Amino acid sequence: MTTPDERTRALVQAGAFLKELRADRTLPESIRTEAHRLLRHYPSISDVRSIAVAIADHPWLPLLSVEQDPDWLRGYRHGAHKDF
């Protein structure tokens, strides 16, 4: 069973992965363009935090701070997805 922490981490990491694809000049332009298109509509860290605030009675709210667990973004050179 997936925990809220695991689900949140996967959401953050997927956004970071899209950023990696968008920035990788070794990939075909079509892949980078698609990553950029998806990333434009992908929830940012602040979006995820806003959702958490809306349901603040959940105990996983503090886990939304990537700074608390830098392993979430280990290997993603470009970091978490933030607002455009």
C-alpha positions in Angstrom: 0.0 0.0 0.0 1.3 3.4 -0.9 1.6 5.9 2.0 0.9 9.6 1.7 4.7 10.2 2.1 5.5 7.9 -0.8 2.8 9.4 -3.0 4.0 12.9 -2.3 7.6 12.0 -2.9 6.7 10.3 -6.2 4.8 13.5 -7.3 7.8 15.7 -6.4 10.3 13.3 -8.1 8.2 13.1 -11.3 8.2 16.9 -11.6 12.0 16.8 -11.1 12.3 14.1 -13.7 10.4 16.1 -16.3 12.8 19.0 -15.6 15.7 16.7 -16.2 14.2 15.6 -19.6 13.5 19.1 -20.6 17.1 20.2 -19.9 18.9 17.2 -21.5 20.3 18.4 -24.8 21.3 14.8 -25.8 17.6 13.9 -26.1 15.6 14.6 -29.3 13.8 17.9 -29.4 10.4 16.2 -29.5 11.1 14.6 -26.1 12.3 17.8 -24.5 9.3 19.7 -26.0 6.9 17.1 -24.6 8.5 17.3 -21.2 8.2 21.0 -21.3 4.6 20.9 -22.3 3.7 18.4 -19.5 5.8 20.4 -16.9 3.8 23.6 -17.7 0.7 21.9 -16.3 2.4 19.8 -13.6 1.8 20.7 -10.0 4.7 22.6 -8.5 6.0 22.3 -5.0 3.8 25.3 -4.0 0.8 23.6 -5.6 1.4 20.4 -3.6 1.8 22.5 -0.4 -1.5 24.3 -1.1 -3.2 21.0 -1.4 -1.7 19.9 1.9 -2.8 23.1 3.6 -6.3 22.5 2.4 -6.3 19.1 4.2 -4.0 20.2 7.0 -5.3 17.7 9.5 -3.2 15.1 7.8 0.0 14.1 9.6 2.1 14.0 6.5 2.0 17.8 6.0 5.5 18.4 7.4 6.9 16.0 4.8 6.2 18.4 2.0 9.3 20.3 2.8 11.9 18.9 0.4 14.5 20.6 2.5 13.7 18.2 5.3 14.6 15.2 3.2 17.1 16.0 0.5 17.2 12.4 -0.6 13.8 13.0 -2.4 15.7 14.9 -5.1 19.1 13.1 -5.0 20.1 12.6 -8.6 17.9 15.3 -10.0 20.4 18.1 -10.9 17.7 20.6 -11.7 15.8 20.1 -8.5 12.1 20.2 -7.8 9.5 21.7 -10.2 8.6 25.2 -9.1 6.1 27.7 -10.6 7.0 29.1 -14.0 
